[in-house]
């Protein structure tokens, strides 16, 4: 039996503290590595519902790449709900990422492409509903989103690490163009 003053007990406590420290450093290092070594893409969102900001500090983002045509499916069997997928993204002339294909296994991206992991939420007759775990965004208190200074055009910069982890790096509001 281990007592509080036994060498085995002290060693166990030290190992537990070291494991916790390594975990925290690993999470911080993964975030840094995603920003430093990852592929950076820009995603368009449909209008943001700001009503929820009255009650909480998060806003739900709806990406245009959350819907993909069923013809973009590149799997050996038909897609299923809750299936993990790899979405191959192309960068368009306006620097926005668009869906080039949805795969059951990780594809090899060419130059100018990126792969974002996600899962199928719905399978419709002609399209797929997709999620990426990037749909919730914390809005700081001084953000233009929180202050009501918003436009329907929101761009989200996402970093995708070489091992597939993705995270939101920045959210930008586009200024509405003046009517001429």
C-alpha positions as CSV (number, residue, x, y, z in Angstrom):
1,X,0.0,0.0,0.0
2,X,1.3,3.5,-0.9
3,X,1.6,6.0,1.9
4,X,1.7,9.8,1.3
5,X,5.4,9.9,2.2
6,X,6.6,6.8,0.3
7,X,8.9,7.3,-2.7
8,X,6.5,5.5,-4.9
9,X,3.7,7.9,-4.1
10,X,5.9,11.0,-4.7
11,X,7.0,9.5,-8.1
12,X,3.4,8.9,-9.1
13,X,2.4,12.4,-8.2
14,X,5.4,13.8,-10.2
15,X,4.4,11.6,-13.2
16,X,0.8,12.9,-13.1
17,X,1.9,16.5,-12.9
18,X,4.4,15.9,-15.8
19,X,1.6,14.3,-17.9
20,X,-0.7,17.2,-17.4
21,X,2.1,19.7,-18.2
22,X,2.9,17.8,-21.4
23,X,-0.7,17.7,-22.4
24,X,-1.1,21.5,-22.0
25,X,2.2,22.1,-23.9
26,X,1.0,19.7,-26.7
27,X,-2.2,21.6,-27.2
28,X,-0.4,25.0,-27.3
29,X,2.2,23.5,-29.6
30,X,-0.4,22.1,-32.0
31,X,-2.1,25.5,-32.2
32,X,1.2,27.2,-32.9
33,X,2.2,24.6,-35.5
34,X,-1.1,24.9,-37.3
35,X,-0.6,28.6,-37.7
36,X,3.1,28.3,-38.6
37,X,3.2,25.3,-40.8
38,X,-0.4,24.8,-41.9
39,X,-2.2,25.7,-45.1
40,X,-4.3,28.8,-44.9
41,X,-7.6,29.1,-46.7
42,X,-10.4,31.6,-46.7
43,X,-14.0,30.4,-46.4
44,X,-17.2,32.4,-47.1
45,X,-20.1,32.2,-44.7
46,X,-23.7,33.0,-45.3
47,X,-25.1,35.8,-43.1
48,X,-24.4,35.4,-39.4
49,X,-27.3,35.3,-37.0
50,X,-26.4,38.0,-34.4
51,X,-29.5,37.5,-32.3
52,X,-27.7,34.7,-30.3
53,X,-25.0,37.2,-29.2
54,X,-27.6,38.8,-26.9
55,X,-27.5,35.6,-24.8
56,X,-24.1,34.1,-25.3
57,X,-20.6,34.9,-26.5
58,X,-20.6,32.5,-29.5
59,X,-22.0,32.9,-33.0
60,X,-22.9,30.1,-35.3
61,X,-21.2,30.3,-38.7
62,X,-22.7,28.7,-41.8
63,X,-20.1,28.1,-44.5
64,X,-20.9,28.0,-48.2
65,X,-18.8,24.7,-48.3
66,X,-21.3,23.1,-45.9
67,X,-23.3,22.1,-49.0
68,X,-21.6,20.1,-51.7
69,X,-23.2,18.6,-54.9
70,X,-23.7,14.8,-54.6
71,X,-21.6,14.6,-57.9
72,X,-18.6,15.7,-55.8
73,X,-18.7,12.4,-53.9
74,X,-15.6,10.2,-54.7
75,X,-16.2,7.2,-52.4
76,X,-16.4,3.5,-53.2
77,X,-19.9,3.3,-51.6
78,X,-22.7,5.9,-51.3
79,X,-22.2,8.4,-48.5
80,X,-23.9,7.9,-45.2
81,X,-25.0,10.3,-42.4
82,X,-22.3,10.7,-39.7
83,X,-19.6,9.4,-42.0
84,X,-16.2,11.0,-41.7
85,X,-15.0,12.5,-44.9
86,X,-12.1,14.5,-46.4
87,X,-13.1,17.6,-48.4
88,X,-10.7,18.6,-51.2
89,X,-10.8,22.4,-51.5
90,X,-9.7,24.5,-54.5
91,X,-8.9,28.2,-54.1
92,X,-10.9,30.3,-56.6
93,X,-9.9,33.5,-58.3
94,X,-11.4,35.5,-55.5
95,X,-9.2,33.6,-53.0
96,X,-12.2,31.7,-51.5
97,X,-12.1,28.0,-51.1
98,X,-14.7,25.9,-52.9
99,X,-15.4,22.1,-52.8
100,X,-13.5,20.2,-55.5
101,X,-14.4,16.7,-54.2
102,X,-15.6,14.8,-51.1
103,X,-13.6,11.6,-50.3
104,X,-14.0,8.7,-48.0
105,X,-10.2,8.4,-47.7
106,X,-7.7,11.3,-47.6
107,X,-6.8,12.5,-51.1
108,X,-3.4,14.0,-52.1
109,X,-3.9,17.7,-52.7
110,X,-2.3,19.4,-55.6
111,X,-0.7,22.8,-55.5
112,X,-3.3,25.4,-54.6
113,X,-5.5,22.8,-52.9
114,X,-6.2,21.9,-49.3
115,X,-7.9,19.0,-47.5
116,X,-10.4,19.7,-44.6
117,X,-11.7,16.9,-42.5
118,X,-15.4,16.8,-41.8
119,X,-18.5,14.6,-41.7
120,X,-21.7,14.1,-43.6
121,X,-24.7,15.6,-41.8
122,X,-27.3,14.9,-44.5
123,X,-27.6,13.1,-47.8
124,X,-30.1,14.7,-50.2
125,X,-31.1,13.7,-53.7
126,X,-28.5,16.1,-55.3
127,X,-26.3,17.4,-52.5
128,X,-24.5,16.6,-49.3
129,X,-24.7,18.5,-46.0
130,X,-21.3,18.8,-44.3
131,X,-19.9,19.9,-41.0
132,X,-16.3,20.7,-40.1
133,X,-16.2,21.5,-36.3
134,X,-15.5,25.1,-37.2
135,X,-19.1,26.3,-37.0
136,X,-18.9,28.0,-33.5
137,X,-16.9,31.1,-33.1
138,X,-16.2,33.1,-29.8
139,X,-16.9,36.8,-30.4
140,X,-14.8,39.1,-28.2
141,X,-16.5,42.0,-26.5
142,X,-14.9,44.7,-28.8
143,X,-15.6,42.8,-32.1
144,X,-17.6,44.6,-34.8
145,X,-19.9,41.6,-34.8
146,X,-20.8,42.2,-31.2
147,X,-21.1,45.9,-31.6
148,X,-23.7,45.5,-34.4
149,X,-21.3,46.8,-37.1
150,X,-21.9,43.9,-39.5
151,X,-22.4,43.2,-43.2
152,X,-23.8,40.0,-44.7
153,X,-20.3,39.2,-46.2
154,X,-18.2,37.4,-43.6
155,X,-14.8,35.7,-44.4
156,X,-13.2,33.2,-42.1
157,X,-9.5,32.4,-42.4
158,X,-8.8,28.8,-41.4
159,X,-5.4,27.2,-40.8
160,X,-5.2,23.5,-41.6
161,X,-2.2,21.6,-40.1
162,X,-0.4,19.0,-42.2
163,X,-1.9,16.3,-39.9
164,X,-5.5,17.5,-40.6
165,X,-6.3,19.6,-37.5
166,X,-8.1,22.8,-38.5
167,X,-8.8,26.0,-36.5
168,X,-10.2,29.5,-37.1
169,X,-7.5,32.1,-37.3
170,X,-9.5,35.2,-38.1
171,X,-13.0,36.4,-38.9
172,X,-13.3,39.4,-41.2
173,X,-16.3,41.5,-42.1
174,X,-16.4,42.8,-45.7
175,X,-17.5,46.4,-46.1
176,X,-20.6,46.7,-48.1
177,X,-20.0,48.2,-51.5
178,X,-21.6,51.6,-52.2
179,X,-24.3,51.7,-54.8
180,X,-23.4,53.6,-57.9
